Amino acid sequence: MFQVSVEESFSAGHALRGYKGKCENPHGHNYKVRVTLEGPALDSVGLLYDFVQLKRMIHDVIQELDHKYLNDLSPFDAINPSAENIAKYFYDQAAKQVRETPNGAHILSITVWETDVTAATYWP
């Protein structure tokens, strides 16, 4: 089995509704996102998935969130913009863009860091 990953970052603000503590107030993070793909075989060039394509895919999702107040954006206007929900959102959006691959590459996981030491991971 092979895995490839890319990491990108973005900045955004949010507030956790129904949370008792500092995070119920509007605040921001410099998020880092890692997308990891997995598959059993390489293509004829020797790649599991082209890094250029993978970076483009994650950039497309980031552009929707970067320097925004997440609570104002769908689906975070209805669900809390927690790191867990943001990781799932990235998966849902990225999964729409992963092109079909003859080698069976698919998204294994998405990890979102809110800080250098706190992260949440989603995998299907």
Buried (B, 14 or more C-beta within 10 A) or exposed (E): EBEBBBEBEBEBBBBBEEEEEEBEEEEEBEBBBBBBBBBEEEBEEEBBBBEEBBBEBBEEBBEEBBEBBBBEBEEBEEBBBBBBBBBBBBBBBBEEBBEEBEBEBEBBBBBBBBEEEEBBBBEE
